[in-house]
Structure formats: structure tokens, C-alpha cells
Amino acid sequence: MKDDVARRAVHIAAVIMQRDGLCRYEAPTLCKKVYPPDDAGCVRCIESWLLSRARRELKKEERT
């Protein structure tokens, strides 16, 4: 249940970021994962980036 809630929160954050025109790159056209950029592809790209970023931060916290 906890993972489902976290994944849903990440999805909502990704949708908000995509709708605001935010991207992990300077411009969406620089994205090598999704070309040409579309809404669903951008959301998936942002979701994967947010999840990998969160995992990296959690590993850092575990080490300290």
C-alpha cells in the first residue's frame, strides 16, 4: 500500500511538472528518451527521473 501511494504521488508530481512545461533537460527537445516530445512520454520520463532521484537520496541517507 505504501509503495502504491508513493508511486501515485510521483505520478501526480510528474503530471504537474509536465503541464508547467518543466523538464529534466533545458528543453524538452533535448530529451533522448522521448522524441518527438508528447505528454505521456514526458510524464513517464519525469516519473522515472523522480524515482531514480528518490532512490539515490534514500541510499545516501542509509549510509549516513
VOGULO-899688 format. One record per residue (C-alpha): residue number from 1; x, y, z. Coordinates in nm, 3 decimals. Layout:
REM residues N
k NUM X X Y Y Z Z $
...
END
This chain:
REM residues 64
k 1 X 0.000 Y 0.000 Z 0.000 $
k 2 X 0.278 Y 0.243 Z 0.092 $
k 3 X 0.452 Y 0.192 Z -0.244 $
k 4 X 0.125 Y 0.250 Z -0.430 $
k 5 X 0.074 Y 0.579 Z -0.252 $
k 6 X 0.431 Y 0.689 Z -0.317 $
k 7 X 0.411 Y 0.592 Z -0.685 $
k 8 X 0.081 Y 0.779 Z -0.721 $
k 9 X 0.236 Y 1.087 Z -0.559 $
k 10 X 0.528 Y 1.069 Z -0.802 $
k 11 X 0.287 Y 1.037 Z -1.094 $
k 12 X 0.092 Y 1.344 Z -0.979 $
k 13 X 0.417 Y 1.541 Z -0.939 $
k 14 X 0.528 Y 1.434 Z -1.288 $
k 15 X 0.197 Y 1.541 Z -1.442 $
k 16 X 0.219 Y 1.879 Z -1.270 $
k 17 X 0.580 Y 1.927 Z -1.383 $
k 18 X 0.492 Y 1.834 Z -1.741 $
k 19 X 0.191 Y 2.066 Z -1.752 $
k 20 X 0.402 Y 2.352 Z -1.621 $
k 21 X 0.649 Y 2.289 Z -1.901 $
k 22 X 0.923 Y 2.165 Z -1.669 $
k 23 X 1.166 Y 1.905 Z -1.793 $
k 24 X 1.479 Y 1.745 Z -1.655 $
k 25 X 1.662 Y 1.899 Z -1.952 $
k 26 X 1.694 Y 2.263 Z -2.058 $
k 27 X 1.442 Y 2.200 Z -2.335 $
k 28 X 1.213 Y 1.901 Z -2.400 $
k 29 X 1.363 Y 1.867 Z -2.749 $
k 30 X 1.695 Y 1.767 Z -2.587 $
k 31 X 1.539 Y 1.458 Z -2.433 $
k 32 X 1.681 Y 1.144 Z -2.587 $
k 33 X 1.411 Y 0.923 Z -2.436 $
k 34 X 1.106 Y 1.086 Z -2.592 $
k 35 X 1.124 Y 1.233 Z -2.939 $
k 36 X 0.914 Y 1.399 Z -3.050 $
k 37 X 0.804 Y 1.501 Z -2.701 $
k 38 X 0.447 Y 1.407 Z -2.617 $
k 39 X 0.252 Y 1.438 Z -2.293 $
k 40 X 0.252 Y 1.071 Z -2.194 $
k 41 X 0.617 Y 1.019 Z -2.285 $
k 42 X 0.727 Y 1.326 Z -2.092 $
k 43 X 0.530 Y 1.217 Z -1.784 $
k 44 X 0.695 Y 0.871 Z -1.795 $
k 45 X 1.038 Y 1.028 Z -1.837 $
k 46 X 0.986 Y 1.266 Z -1.544 $
k 47 X 0.845 Y 0.984 Z -1.329 $
k 48 X 1.149 Y 0.764 Z -1.388 $
k 49 X 1.380 Y 1.056 Z -1.316 $
k 50 X 1.199 Y 1.142 Z -0.990 $
k 51 X 1.201 Y 0.778 Z -0.875 $
k 52 X 1.570 Y 0.730 Z -0.951 $
k 53 X 1.649 Y 1.055 Z -0.775 $
k 54 X 1.450 Y 0.945 Z -0.468 $
k 55 X 1.626 Y 0.606 Z -0.459 $
k 56 X 1.964 Y 0.779 Z -0.476 $
k 57 X 1.872 Y 1.010 Z -0.188 $
k 58 X 1.744 Y 0.719 Z 0.025 $
k 59 X 2.067 Y 0.525 Z -0.031 $
k 60 X 2.263 Y 0.832 Z 0.077 $
k 61 X 2.059 Y 0.857 Z 0.398 $
k 62 X 2.110 Y 0.488 Z 0.474 $
k 63 X 2.488 Y 0.524 Z 0.451 $
k 64 X 2.500 Y 0.811 Z 0.699 $
END
